[in-house]
Amino acid sequence: IDPYQALGDLSNKIMWPIQLVNRLEGSPKLHDYAYNGAHANNGLTNFTDKVPDTRDQTKEFLNDLESGKVQLGRSESLIFWWIGINSLDAIWVETCGPQPDHRAGASDRNDALFLEAIRRTDRQINEVRDQVLGLSSTLSEKGKGELASIVVTTPHVSSAPMQKGYVNDWSKGNQKLAKDYLNLLDIIIEHYNDGLKRVFKELELDVGRRNLNYGIKDIEGRCLDGSNVCKDPDQFFYWDYIHLSPKLQILIAEEIINVQELSSQAKLNLLTNTEDESGQSSDQRKLISNQERPYSAFRDYQYPQDFGIEPHLVKQVP
């Protein structure tokens, strides 16, 4: 048995939550509900392994909260969500790999199999949205203090050894075909990431349609016009020529996510249940991380930067 697998993190380095705890003052407490190889919803990806999906991870956390095993009190909590790598990889393998009837998988974005993969990816986006909103709503109803979340998009893992191993088997030495397979994986991931970011745009449009329900009287004008500042910024949709008003920023944060920077001086009580590469916050804050970990084949790629990209957080818009 791989000794690192026995420890549950499939890496020969300290995972990011522990790295973060070690660098922060105040010995913040970390509660980690993550499982290697987890999917967002096993039912959506035909995943029959016994790894709990992030739905079950969340239920486990809420059960511990109800029993008193986990104590949040009424202080601030920061929730990390990194869901997608395993689910999207499974969709890609089922789409581009050899089919049950021994036909070749999809190698073109117009293939019927790939179009279905995009529809399946849309269901993943909705699933993640529901989980983020559901947990935030449940904790708010329980009066567990101020909540904030960080949703991390999925890195492009087409350069990872596992994915290259797949396409080498599928393409039988055909370099163009191998490249086509990896390109479809990139398209799936990009579609998923764009979908996560649309969550915020949808909220913005909803506020625009029902602005009076939110106390916003002007959805086309702006509070800051040159050197002139309005008397009540909260009545405006826009603060300046493009950026949203403070009221909108608050509404978006309350609805789904509020990305905070974790100060190196912060005293955190860390609670994790998914995987992200870093976080920063101020004041006394608990960090709840609702994360799924990538497959062991690319666990050495510890952070998204290792894939040659910078970590992208789904932030408030614009």
N, C-alpha and C positions, 0 to 999 in steps of 0.2 A: 504494500500500500504506500502510495506517495505520502511521505510524512507531512507535507504541507496540506495535502487533501484532508488528512485526518484532523488537521486544525481548522479546516473549514474555509480557508481563504485562498488556497491554491496559488500561493505566491511565496517567493523566497525573500520578500521584503514586507515591512510593516504596511498594512493597508492604510488608506488615507484617513479614515476616522481616527485611528490611533495616533497617526502622525499629527493630526490636528489637535487632539487632546494633549499630546506631549508638548506642543508648542504654546499652549495657552496657559495662562495663570489661573489658579483657582481649582485645579484638578477637576474639570468638568466631568460629569457622569455620562457614559455612553451606553445606550441601549440599542443593540443591533439585531434587527429581525430578518436580515438578509440571508438568502440561501443561494449558493452557487448554481448557476444554470436556470434560475427561476424565470418564468414567463409572467406576463401581466395577467393572463387568464388562460389556464390550460385548455379550457373548452374551445377557445378561439383558434388554437394552433394544433389541435389534435395531439397535445403533449400528454403522454400517458405515464411519464415517469412520476415518482413519488415526491418530487421536489415541490414544496408548496409555492403556489403562484403568489403574486403580490397582493391579491385579494385576501388570501389566507394569512399572509404575513400581517396585513392590517388588522384582520380579525384577532389574531393572536395578541397583537399589541393592545387592542381595545379590551380584550378579556383580562389581560394583565392590569390594565388601568382600572377596570371595574373591581377586580379582586384586591386591589391595593398593592400588588407586586411592584407596579410602577407608580411613582408619585410625581405629578406635574405641578400641583398647587395652582396658583393663579398668575404665575410669572409668564414671561414670553417664551414661546416655543418656535423654533425654526425647523421646518420639515424639508428634508432633502428627498427628491424623487429622481431616480435615474432608471427608467423603464424603457426597454426597447430592443437592446442588442439581441437578446436570446430569441424573443418573439419574431423579430424581423428576419433573423438568420434562418429560423425554422421555415418561415414562409418562402424565403428565397430558395432553400434547399428543395422544398417540395415542388417549387415552380420550375426551377432550372435543372434539377437533377433528373436521372432516369425515372420515368413514370411507371406506375404499377403494371401497365400493359406493355412495358418494355420499349415504349416510344421514347425518343429524346425529349428533354425538357425544353422550355422556352429559351430562345436565344435572341429574340427581337422584342422590342417594346410593344409591337402591335400584335404579338401572339395572343390568342385567347387566354392561354394559361397566365400570361403576365398581366393582362387586364384584370383577371380575377384576383391576382396577387395585390394589385392596387386597391381593389375593393376590400380585401382582407386587411390591408394596411389601414384603410379608413376606419375599420372597426376597432383596430388597435388604438387609434387616436381617440376615438370616442370612449373607449374603455379607460384609458389613462385619465382623460378629462373627468370621467365619472368618479374615479377613485380619488383624485385630488380634491374635487369638490365635496365628495362624500365624507372624507376624513375631516376636512376643515369644518364642514357643517356639524358633524357629530361632536367634535371637540368644542366647538363654540356653544352648542346646546348644553354641553356638560359644564360650561363655565370654567374651562381650563386655561383662562388667561388669553393674552393676545397671541395670535398665530400668524406665522409667515411661512411661505414655502418657496423652495427653489426647484424648478423643473429643468433638468438638464437634457439637452438634445443628444441624439445618438451619434457617436463619431463614425466616420467612414472607415469601416474595418476591412475593406476589400484588399488591403495590403497585408493583412494578417496571415500567418502561416496556415491556419486552418482553412480559410477560404481559398487560398491558393492551392492547397491540397485537394479540395473538392474539385475545382475547375480543371486541375491537371488530370484527374480521373475522368471527368466528364468529356473533356475535349480531345482526349487521345492524341495529344501532341499538336493539335490544331491551334496555333497561337491566336489567330483571329477569333476563333470560337471562345477560347479562354477569356480573351479580353471582353467579348460580348457578354459573357456570363457575369463577369465582375462589374461591368457597366450597369447591368440590370440591378445588381445589389445596391450600387450607388444611387440609382434612381429611386428604389424603394426607400432607402434611408432618407434621401432628400425630401421625398413626398411626406414621410412621417414627420420629419423635423418641421417642414413648412406647416403641417397640420397642427402641431403643438403651438406654433407661433400664432396661428389663426385664432386660437382660443381667445386671445386678447383682443384681436380685431373684432371678433363677433360681439364681445362685451361692449366695445366702443360703439358699434353700430346699434346695439340694443339700447344703450343710453341715449344715443341720438334720436331714436324713434320714440322713446318714452321719457324724454328729458324732464318733463315736469314731475314725474314720479320720483325723480332723484333731486329735485330742487334746483335744476339747471334751467334757466330761463332763456339763455342765448346760446344756440348751438352753432352759429355761423360767425359771430363776431369774436373779438379777442379782448382780454383784459388789458394786456400791455400793448399799447399802440405808440410806437416811437418812445417818447419820454413820458407819455401819459399813462398812468396806472388807474384802473377802475377802483371804485370804492369797495366792491364785494366780489372778489375773484371766484367765490364758490358758486356764483350764478352763471358763470361762463363755462362753456365746453372747452374752449382753447385759452391758454394763458397768453401765448404770443402767436406768431405766424404759423406755427406748426405743432408746438408742444402743448400737451394737455394741461388743463388747469389743476391746481392742487386737489380740488374736489374729485376730479376724475382719477387722479393718481390714487386717492384713498379708496374710491369705489372699486377700482381694479384690484387693489391689494386685498380688500375685504372679500372679493368674489373668489379669487383663486390663488394669487401668489404675490408675495412682496419680497423682492430680492434685496437682501441686506448684506452689507459687507461686515465680515467678522473681524473686528480689530484684534491685533495680536495681543492686546492687553485685556481682551474681553474675558469675563468669567462665565463659562458656559456649562450648562448641564446638557450633555450630548445624548440624543436618542436617535439611533439610526435604524433604517429598515429598507434602504435601497443604496445605490452606489453613485457617487459623483466624485469629481476630482479635487475640489477645494471649496471653501466657503469662508465668509467673513461676516462678523456681526459686531454690534456694540452693546453695551450694558450687560446685564446678567440675562443670559438667554439659554434656553435648552435647544439642542439641535436634534430633531427627529429626522432620521434619514430612512426613507422608504425606498430601498434600492434593490435591484437585481444585479447580480454580478455576471460579467461575461464568461463564456466558456473557458475551461482551463487551457485550451490550446493557445489562447492569446492572453493569459493572465500576466505574462511578463510585460505586456504593454499596459503598464499600471495606470496611466492617465491618458486622456485624449490627446495631450500634447505629444505623446509618444507615437501617435498616428500621423504626426506632422500637421496637426491643426490646433488652434487655440480652443479652449473650452468655451462653449456657447451657452449662455443662460437665457432661458425664455424670460424676458424682462417686461416691465410695463411699456406700453406703447404711447407715443411713437418712440 
